[in-house]
């Protein structure tokens, strides 16, 4: 039993930043700061006997205090952080002279240490001296009082180690004996594992037998690399049983980490040896085949790849490049890192259609027109343009194909039109979606130097169809973006330029590829986001939307049969009359396309499918192999309705049965079923009349990426200071239009009899005007609402209502001129969908009406306006009577 160390009442303190010295551990410290140098000189260097100092852990103020109790002290000169390792063998720690002004945290417990070796450095011209000291931890103490005012810190301390009598009592404790055995067993197991790696383990075994266990626990833990919090926890473990328990846990964790590391090392070494073994066996096998003359090329993958490349019909420059890559591949081993990437690259070169083309059908314009008519209803302009292209191809087969760009709202058939073009030409069809693409590498491919590189979408699409002349659809070309990885729209400039795409250079392919035989078709919802240089390379064909009559025909010819087929039904199960389809179009859909119409028809089909499936238990399945039965009893029971079955004689095969059972009568859709399945009607013809029932409301027509829409504008006035308030998530252009409209109305208030002449024509005297655009969550901008804003303001100030059957569009100037706007066909179709009968358009937009279907124009009254006074004349019931005194 070792005698306890006698500690003085007061001791010099050396701070140990973010590290802990445990009893039994040895550290090497280099002191440079004035306080640490002064401490070493007075407490260690100048004493004849071996001196003693206290090592106290300290923590930076920025660190979180989570273990043990800490004392906060500011302005102490503590030196820099110590080194990262604290082990049983000496480690170097440097305490420099940087002053720390921020507060630090001193731990309340430390370790008394004695100097095993002390050396003094050469004094520098500035007078600074450095000391290097090797310290050994002796015993724990507790801080009673800390003084940092002097040249170095001192503290009044109290020893924490047990006396000899207390230790003898603890050693008789059964719990302590059990913990001691467990610790020794774990420590011996660790030593046995380390015997194969370290030569100093024999001395550790001696220590395990001679050193007391409560000190041996500190010694073992000090040799591990553990966290600062765990070091503090071990320092605070004054109770020897708690200390042994924690030490056993740390030793066991260190043992497990060593075993895991050994397992991983053995696994890696085994893999390396396996690879080396396979390499030697392959070399021996190759030598044996060469001696036997049995080197069969048919079984050689590289030889098969070479034959495939020879059959690909590559151009001479590409073949030369491919041969160079193939020779490089033959020299490589399959285990080498670049082998797989080179092989995949050569397989791509072999799979690309360098010469392969699809055989086009004989150009029969009449058959092509019939095919287009059968696939699409309406869209006469688009069909005519396709027929023109086919006619040119018939007269000049090597003519360069145009790049068509279909622009229109969703659901009008842009993508299916591209598929129909491929079918009419007899070519394969490939679709490439560009929506959300922001990386130029999606078009040009990645360079082969990158890990995971791959060709661009164009080359990949050609590889899939295996022909060099497909119809390639560039879908959603207006939704490409750009960021630090490049601009895909700029990469498409080369693709869509007939002068450049015959030598298109994909970064991954790294050889030119001819895209001149590909027919490119693009789709977009809007033409504005497409960069002008890219838009200039395409022929834009607008698909504004369908009329109600066109939707009806599309539903009866295409949508209903497709929906029934998708739900396992046919006309024997569900019938949708034309009248019900009209009601769905009028009451449940107000879109330019037909997608919502198809969704509503699908909802009806699902309801019918539920009804059919529920009758499965009450219907007897049919069997075509049943023999004809003649029984008076059976016939009488059938007549009375007791048996529900059908007898089919042999040889009757002309009766189509679409499922294993039959519904007695088909389900016919009516208004009650519409409301039950689709819910209450979403739209009605009374909406406009109800919203324009009060003065200050007018109906405008706007264009969106989803087609034309009707936009209501509401104006009101209240007591105020003559300010204009605008709401509805408006853009700058539409805000300026509102200012122009208010200015025009105020300037002509007297001429329009909106205010008496004696008042000076000041409309905003003592009141504010508020203009609101409903559907506030939808952003709105553009100049086409100018005439609608003026009409709403005139209606507000004159207290007269605008006609509920009239909508309008047009930009106005400060002098009252009505300027033309775009999207006329979409806007007129939107007015027709809403049931409006009159539309006011700028006079210079009359030429755009040729694109509007004749059926729509025949059901509406188109009114033209050259000046704002013409708009007001048409917008109000009975004209504009207050204009008779106008001097305009």
Buried (B, 14 or more C-beta within 10 A) or exposed (E): EEEBBEBEEBBBBBBBBBBBBBBBBBBBBBBBBBBBBBBBBBBBBEEEEEBBBBBBBBBBEEBEEEBBEBBEBEEBBBBBBBEEEBEBEBBEBBBEBEEBEEEBBBBBBBBBBBBEEBEBBEEEEEEEBBBBBBBBBBBBBEBEEBEBEEBBBBBEBEBBBBEEEEBEEBBEEEEBEEBBEBBBEBBEEBBEBBEEEEEEBEEBBEBBEEBEBBBBBBBBBBBBEBEBEBBBBBBBBEEBBBBBBBBBBBBBEBBEEBEEEEEEEEEEEEEEEEEEEEEEEEEEEEEEEEEEEEEEEEEEEBBEBBEBBEEBEBBEEBBEBBBEBBEEBEEBEEEEEEBEBBBEBBBBBBBBBBEBEBEEEEBEEEEBBEBBEEBBBBBEEBBEBBBEBBEBBEEEEEEEBBBBBBBBBBBBBBBEBBBBBBBBBEBBBBBBBBEEBBBBBBBBBBEBEEEEBBBBBBBBBBBEBEBBBBBBBBBBBBBBBBEEEBBBBBBBBBBBBBEBBBEBEBBBBBBBBBBBBBBBBBBBBBBEBBBEEBBEBBEBBBBBBBBBBBBBBBBBBBBBEEBBEEBEBBEBBBBBEEEBBBBBBBBBBBBBBBBBBBEBBBBBBBBBBEEBEEEEEEBEEBEEEEEEEEEEEBEEEBEEEEEEEEBBEEEEEEEEEBBEBBBEEBBEBEEEBBEEBBEEBEBEEEBBEEBBEBBBBBBBBBBBBBBBBBBBBBBBBEEBEEEBEBEBEBEEBBBEBBEBBBEBBBBBBBBBBBBEEEEEBEBBEEEBBBBBBBEEEEEBBBBBBBBBBBBBBBBBBBEBBBBBBBBBBBBBEEEBBBBBBEBBBBBBBBBBBBBBBBBBBBBBBEEBBEEBBEEBBEBBEBBBBEBBBBBBBBBBEEEBEBBEEEEE
